Amino acid sequence: MHSQKITKFVPGFLSLFFLAISSDSNAASIDISYGQQEYQVVLQDETITLTPVGNAISFSANLTDDLSLGLNYQNWQDDKNYDNRVNADVDLTTVGTSLSYYLDNWSFSTNYSQSEVDTKILGLKRKQNINNENIDSSSFGGSVGYGFAINNWFYGILISGLYSDWDFDKYQVKAPQKEGDPEKVTTEKSSGNSSSISSSLSAAYYIPLKDETGLMLGGLLTWNYLVSGDSILISRNGRDVNTKPNGTTRNPTNNSAALNSISGDESYGQFALYASYDINDAWSVDIDTSLNIASVYDAYTWSVSLGYIF
């Protein structure tokens, strides 16, 4: 058995749109989100798709007029019974931080994250059949972006790179084939690293409403390329801290589209759509969804987040 994580972390939705807008050095924001993503587990010759759900919390603050800091924590869980033969359980956790610098229409960002994925598969017919897997990974990345606005339209391009280290541990127990025979216990350990680059194009339209409220509708197309390492473990992270049209910081947690992404493809794309509504000058609601393109695993994700600026 071998498990493979294919959750999403689409980098820099709104940051691509608002690079041309100056920020308030005293502003900060906190976002809480709920969402769902996909995680696939390979069971012998079959692939089980789990759909872990969970929450995320993100904090961002402008340290100066041009420098901003972001922190985030995310956790997803799922437990699935497969044809009354096995029970599959997955727990995914990520902690990350980012630092972004803005210069005119340009943004320069670095980010670091640590992730852990625990997968447990228990045989229901033969309860001695146990398969536990753990993946620990750390990732460091950077990006350069350029954005501009034409009236209420916002456009952006982002080039990013990522380096990841990972450790894989596996513990497996197989029931004896004959009565009286001992159970078979096997362990496996491995480690590796990977490097990848990504390019993103984005566009969004801002609809101003009454009393300083507004609605932002946008889309993002990202393409990811494996440069070196194991294509099974390509860890991506990154949504940059960004600004809203009113000049305050915003760093949506982007739950389902805001995790590390591990795909089995050496080259694949991601398409995302989102809507962001400003309830007033402090509160906002975001909805986003994304889908892999030209990938072996067409993972679909969604999330809803509530943000507060202070």
C-alpha positions in Angstrom: 0.0 0.0 0.0 1.1 3.5 -0.6 -0.6 6.8 0.1 -0.3 10.0 -1.8 -1.3 13.4 -0.8 -2.8 15.6 -3.5 -4.2 18.5 -1.6 -4.0 22.1 -2.8 -2.1 25.2 -2.0 -2.7 27.6 -4.8 -0.2 30.5 -4.3 -1.1 34.1 -4.1 -4.7 34.6 -5.3 -5.4 38.2 -4.3 -1.8 39.3 -4.0 -1.5 39.2 -7.7 -4.4 41.6 -8.0 -3.4 44.3 -5.6 0.4 44.8 -6.0 -0.2 48.3 -7.4 -2.0 49.5 -4.3 -0.2 50.8 -1.3 -1.0 49.4 2.2 -1.6 50.7 5.6 1.4 50.0 7.8 -0.7 49.7 10.9 -3.2 47.2 9.5 -3.5 43.6 10.4 -6.0 40.8 9.7 -7.2 37.4 10.9 -9.0 34.9 8.8 -10.8 31.6 9.8 -11.9 29.2 7.1 -13.6 25.8 6.6 -13.1 23.7 3.5 -12.6 20.3 1.8 -9.9 18.8 -0.3 -8.9 15.5 -1.8 -6.4 12.9 -0.7 -5.8 9.6 -2.5 -4.7 6.4 -0.9 -3.5 3.5 -3.1 -4.8 0.2 -1.7 -3.2 -2.7 -3.6 -4.5 -2.2 -7.1 -7.2 0.2 -6.2 -7.2 4.0 -5.4 -9.4 5.3 -2.6 -10.2 9.0 -2.7 -10.6 10.5 0.8 -12.2 14.0 1.2 -10.7 15.5 4.4 -12.5 18.6 5.8 -11.1 21.0 8.3 -10.4 24.5 9.5 -7.6 26.9 9.1 -6.6 30.2 10.7 -4.3 32.9 9.3 -2.9 36.1 10.6 -1.2 38.8 8.7 0.2 42.2 9.5 2.0 45.1 7.7 5.3 45.6 9.5 5.9 48.7 7.5 4.3 50.4 4.4 6.1 47.9 2.2 6.7 44.8 4.3 4.2 42.3 5.6 4.2 39.1 7.6 1.9 36.2 7.5 1.3 33.2 9.8 -1.1 30.2 9.2 -2.2 26.9 10.7 -4.3 24.3 8.9 -5.7 20.9 9.8 -7.8 18.4 7.8 -9.2 15.0 8.7 -11.2 12.2 7.1 -12.3 8.7 8.0 -13.8 6.4 5.4 -15.1 2.8 5.3 -14.3 1.2 1.9 -16.6 -1.6 0.9 -16.6 -2.9 4.5 -13.1 -4.2 3.8 -10.9 -1.5 5.2 -11.2 1.7 7.2 -8.9 4.5 6.0 -8.1 7.5 8.2 -6.0 10.6 7.3 -4.9 13.6 9.3 -3.1 16.5 7.6 -1.5 19.4 9.4 0.5 22.4 8.1 2.1 25.4 9.8 3.6 28.1 7.7 4.9 31.7 7.6 5.6 34.2 4.8 7.3 37.5 4.4 6.4 39.9 1.5 8.0 43.1 0.3 6.1 45.5 -2.1 7.8 47.9 -4.4 5.5 49.9 -6.7 3.7 47.2 -8.8 6.2 44.4 -7.8 6.1 42.0 -4.9 8.9 39.8 -3.5 8.0 37.0 -1.1 9.5 34.2 0.8 7.7 31.4 2.7 8.4 28.5 4.9 6.2 25.6 6.0 6.2 22.3 7.9 3.6 19.6 7.1 2.7 16.2 8.5 0.4 13.6 7.0 -0.6 10.6 9.0 -2.5 7.8 7.2 -3.9 4.7 8.9 -5.5 1.8 7.1 -7.1 -1.0 9.2 -8.4 -4.2 7.7 -12.0 -5.0 8.8 -12.1 -8.6 7.8 -8.7 -9.3 9.1 -8.1 -6.8 11.9 -4.5 -7.8 12.1 -3.9 -6.1 8.8 -2.6 -2.6 9.6 -0.9 -0.1 7.5 0.4 3.2 9.0 2.2 5.8 7.0 3.7 9.2 8.0 5.1 11.9 5.9 7.0 14.9 7.4 8.1 17.6 5.1 9.5 21.1 5.3 9.4 23.6 2.4 11.1 26.9 1.6 10.0 29.0 -1.4 10.2 32.4 -3.0 8.2 34.3 -5.6 8.3 37.5 -7.7 5.1 39.0 -8.8 3.9 42.0 -10.9 0.4 43.4 -10.9 -1.5 46.3 -12.3 -5.0 47.7 -12.4 -7.1 49.2 -15.2 -10.2 50.8 -13.8 -11.8 48.1 -11.7 -9.9 45.3 -13.4 -6.8 43.8 -11.7 -4.2 41.6 -13.5 -1.1 39.8 -12.2 1.7 37.4 -13.1 3.7 35.4 -10.5 6.8 33.3 -10.9 7.7 31.1 -7.9 10.1 28.4 -6.9 10.1 25.8 -4.0 12.5 23.4 -2.4 11.2 20.6 -0.1 12.7 17.9 2.1 10.6 15.0 3.2 10.8 11.9 5.4 8.6 8.9 4.9 7.9 6.2 7.6 5.7 3.1 7.1 4.6 0.4 9.6 2.7 -2.6 8.2 1.3 -5.7 9.9 -0.1 -8.6 7.8 -2.3 -11.3 9.3 -0.8 -14.9 9.0 -2.0 -16.9 6.1 -2.2 -20.1 8.1 -3.4 -20.6 11.7 -0.5 -20.7 14.1 1.8 -18.8 11.8 3.2 -15.5 13.2 2.0 -12.2 11.8 4.3 -10.4 9.4 5.6 -7.0 10.5 7.5 -4.7 8.1 8.8 -1.2 8.4 10.1 1.2 5.8 11.9 4.5 6.0 13.0 6.8 3.2 13.8 10.5 2.6 14.3 12.8 -0.3 13.9 16.3 -1.7 12.4 18.0 -4.7 12.6 21.4 -6.4 9.8 22.9 -8.5 8.9 26.1 -10.2 5.4 27.6 -10.9 4.0 30.3 -13.1 0.6 32.0 -12.5 -1.7 34.3 -14.4 -4.6 36.0 -12.8 -7.5 38.4 -13.5 -10.2 39.9 -11.2 -12.9 42.5 -11.4 -13.9 44.6 -8.4 -17.6 45.7 -8.1 -17.9 48.7 -5.7 -21.1 48.7 -3.7 -22.5 51.2 -1.2 -20.9 52.2 2.1 -17.3 51.1 1.2 -18.4 47.6 0.5 -17.5 45.6 -2.7 -17.4 42.3 -4.5 -14.3 40.9 -6.1 -14.6 38.1 -8.7 -11.4 36.5 -10.0 -9.7 33.6 -11.6 -6.2 32.1 -11.4 -4.3 29.7 -13.8 -1.2 28.1 -12.4 1.2 25.7 -14.1 3.7 23.7 -12.0 6.9 22.1 -13.2 9.1 19.6 -11.4 12.8 20.6 -11.7 14.4 17.8 -9.7 13.5 15.1 -7.2 10.6 12.8 -6.7 7.4 13.8 -8.4 5.3 12.0 -5.8 6.3 14.6 -3.2 6.3 18.1 -4.6 5.4 20.4 -1.7 4.1 23.8 -2.6 3.0 26.6 -0.4 2.6 30.3 -0.6 -0.4 32.6 -0.5 1.2 36.0 -0.1 0.0 38.7 2.2 -1.8 41.3 0.1 -3.9 44.4 0.1 -7.5 45.3 -0.6 -8.7 48.2 -2.7 -9.2 50.2 0.6 -5.5 49.8 1.4 -5.7 47.4 4.3 -4.0 44.0 4.6 -5.7 40.8 3.7 -4.5 37.2 3.9 -7.4 34.8 3.4 -6.7 31.5 4.9 -7.8 29.8 1.7 -8.3 26.5 3.4 -8.8 24.0 0.6 -6.7 26.0 -1.8 -4.2 26.8 0.8 -2.2 23.8 1.7 0.8 22.1 0.5 0.3 20.3 -2.7 1.8 17.0 -3.5 1.1 15.6 -7.0 2.3 12.6 -8.9 2.8 14.6 -12.0 6.0 16.2 -13.2 4.0 19.0 -14.9 0.4 19.9 -14.3 -1.9 22.9 -13.9 -4.4 24.3 -11.4 -7.4 26.5 -12.2 -9.1 28.4 -9.5 -12.1 30.8 -9.2 -13.1 32.8 -6.2 -15.4 35.5 -4.9 -14.7 38.0 -2.1 -17.3 40.2 -0.5 -16.6 43.1 1.8 -19.4 43.1 4.4 -18.0 46.5 5.6 -14.6 48.1 6.0 -13.6 45.4 8.6 -15.4 42.2 7.8 -15.2 40.1 4.6 -16.3 36.7 3.3 -14.3 34.7 0.7 -15.4 31.6 -1.3 -12.9 29.8 -3.6 -12.6 26.5 -5.5 -9.9 24.9 -7.6 -9.2 22.0 -9.8 -6.1 20.3 -11.1 -5.6 20.3 -14.9 -3.7 17.7 -17.0 -3.0 15.7 -13.9 -3.4 12.1 -13.1 -5.3 13.2 -10.1 -8.0 15.8 -10.9 -8.3 16.9 -7.3 -11.1 19.3 -6.5 -11.1 21.6 -3.5 -13.3 24.4 -2.0 -13.2 26.7 1.0 -15.2 29.4 2.7 -13.5 32.0 5.0 -14.4 34.9 7.2 -11.9 37.7 7.6 -11.5 40.6 10.0 -9.2 43.6 9.6 -8.1 45.7 12.5 
